[in-house]
Amino acid sequence: MPSIEFGCLPTVIGSMPHTDPSAACSQVIHYLKDIPAWPQLPKRSFLENMYVQFSQGFPGAVVTEEIRTITRREEESIYIDRSQDLDRPLEDLYAAYLENDIDKYPVSPDYAAGLHSFLALKDLSPLAVKGQVTGPVTWGLTIKDLSGRFVLYDDILGDAVAKFLRLKASWQEKELRKISPNTIIFVDEPYMVAYGAISVSLSRERVISLLEEVFRGISRLKGVHCCGNTDWSVLLDTSADIISFDAYNYAQSLSLYPAEIKKFLDRKGTIAWGIVPNDEESLAKEKESVASLKDRLEEAMAPFTRKGIPFKQLIEQGLLTPSCGLAPLATEEASARALELLAELSAKIRKHIS
């Protein structure tokens, strides 16, 4: 798929504070007509937690929902049960991977009510449509077996993680293409903030290899999102078309890599600037406005323009998003405020440069 000059059109990272998928979809398409995204609804069900949502069908994955009785309380959890016979499920997974049988590992409505409500919408004609999948580093360093070992460090299952998520991403992209041929799939990697720490024994080459495995399942535009400080040179060294970051809280994190950003933009890459905050206090009208966020965005872009990257290029090859998902917000009204700011900021910038 050829690159698109988005010109700082708005979209979202994915999660919303709603429990009603129809209400979440309505809010998304009201504010994001050009690049809507299906809403993840972790407050609706534990199954929509980003670590659980894409676990359906993984060999040995067990999900327990909260159970309360007079005598016991069992917390919601997800883990890998290595006591199961995993040979056949692994054979099935690898066969589907080799045959590119993406329909074998769909995401069901129980795990993604927002996605299925979104797919059922009629009369949409967006420029592009966005989806998201949890990344292999984050998923593999969050899910453990009963001994406490992360699945990515398992000699047998660790190799299956990225292949499995690749199939999930491919299936999702196929479904979203029913809405628009221009699809964007973000691979969400919040755990990359821990990259380089003593507790994370993953090499640069391993991280890139894991991401590229998932990217190979995405035929249209592919992005990677991290909502904190990380070594952006690693993510910029992948084939990602879009780099998404929290420009509201961590603007300086990306500015440390001007040479890598210039190379990325020269190959027609896009930067998604997460410039609208995702907490109630910052969203208050007395704290932030379209004007204040525009100033903040231009401040975030300034280090790059000082390094010779044209401001016009940053705008043309930019997207605007919230700093991260909106699920942490307490109310639907707060998410509407965030999306309203986002849409109005985009319109102001686009009018300014037209």
Buried (B, 14 or more C-beta within 10 A) or exposed (E): BEEBEBBBBBBBBBBBBBBBBBBBBBBBBEBBBBBBBBBBBBBBBBBBBBBBBBBBBBBBBBBEEEEEEEEEEEEBEBBBEBEEEBEEBBEBBBEBBEEEBBEBBBBEBEBBBBBBBBBEBEEEEBEBBBBBBBBBBBBBBBBBBEEEBBBBBBEEBBBBBBBBBBBBBBBBBBBBBEBBEBBBBBBBBBBBBBBEEEEBEBEEEBBBBBBBBBBBBBBBBBBBBBBBBBBBEBBBBBBBBBBBBBBBBBBEBBBEBBEBBBEBBEEEBBBBBBBBBBBBEBBEEEEBEBEEBBEBBBEBBBBBBEEEBEEEBBBBBBBBBBBBBBBBBEEBEBBBBBBBBBBBBBBBBBEEEE
